[in-house]
Amino acid sequence: MRNMNQMMKQVKKMQEQMQKAQEELGKKEVEGTAGGGVVKVVMNGHKQLVSVEIAPEVVDPDDVEMLQDLITAAFQDALKKTDELIAQDLGKFTGGLNLPGLF
C-alpha cells in the first residue's frame, strides 16, 4: 500500500509538471515564413495564430492566388515548428510517443 501512495504522489507531481509545461508553451512563439520572408506568420505553442505580416511588394491585386499560397506556406511552416516545439517541451512526459491531438 505504501508503494501505491508513493506512486500516486509521483503521478500527481508529473501531472503538475506537465500542466506547467503546457502553460509555458502558450508563452512561446515560433515564426513561419514563405517567399524568402515576404510573408511571416507567428504562432504560439498552443497552435494559435498570433500575427501575420505581409511585405507590401508581394501584394499584387492581379495575382491574389500567389499571396494565398504564400500565406498557406508560411502557416504550414509555423505549424511544423510548433509541433517540433511541443515535441521538444512535452516529449519528456510522453517518452517520445507521438500522441496527436493530446496537446
N, C-alpha and C positions, 0 to 999 in steps of 0.2 A: 504494500500500500504506500510505503514511503517513496518508492521509485515512481509510482503513479503521480503523486503530488509534485515531485521534482520535475517530472516530465511535463505536467500541466503548467508549471511555472515557466519552463523553458519555451513552451508553445506560446504562452501569453507574451513573453518577452520578445519572441520573434515576430509576433503579430504587431506589437507596438513599434518595433524597428521597421517593419515593412510599411506600416502606415506612415511613419515619419518620412521614409524614403519616397513614398508616393507623393506626399505633400511637397517635398523638396523638388520633385520632378516638375511640378506646376510652376516653380520659380525659375526653372532653367529654360533657355531658349536655344533653338537651332535655326540656321538660315539656309534656305534652299535657293538656288539661283538657276537661271537659264539664259541662253543667248549671251554668254560671256559676262553676265552680271547686269544686263539691262532690265531684267525682272528679278526681284528679290522677294521671297516670302519668308516671314518669320513665324515659327510655330513653337508653342511651349511643350513641355514634357507630357502634358495631358492631351496632346494632339489637337489643341485648339489653335486656330489661326489667330495670330496676334497682329500682323500687318502685312501689307502688300505694297511694294514700291516699284513703280514702272518709270523707266527713263523716258523723257519726252520724245526723244528721237525715234523710239520704237513704235510710237503711236501713229499709225497710218490709217486714216479712215477708209482707204481703198483696199486694205489688207487686214481686216479685223481678225480673220482666221489665224494669221500668224501670231498675233498678240494672244489670242486664246490658247494657242499651242504653247507659247512661251510661259504663260501663267500656269497651265496644267503641268508643264515640265518642272517648273520651279516648285510647285506644290508637291509633286511626287518626290522631288529631291529632298525637300524638307521632311516629308513623311518618312522617307527611308532613314534620314538622320535621326529623327525622333525615335523610330523603332530601335536603332542602334543604341541611342542614349538609354532607353528603357531597359534594353537587354543588359547593358553595362551596369546600370544602377540597381536593377532588381534581380539580375542573374544570380547574385549570391544567395538569394532566398529561394530561387526555383531550381538551383543546382544545374543551371544551363538548359533546363527544359523550355521548349518553345510552347507557351500557353497562350495562343491567340485569343484576344477578347478578354483576358483576365485583367489586364491593366489598361 
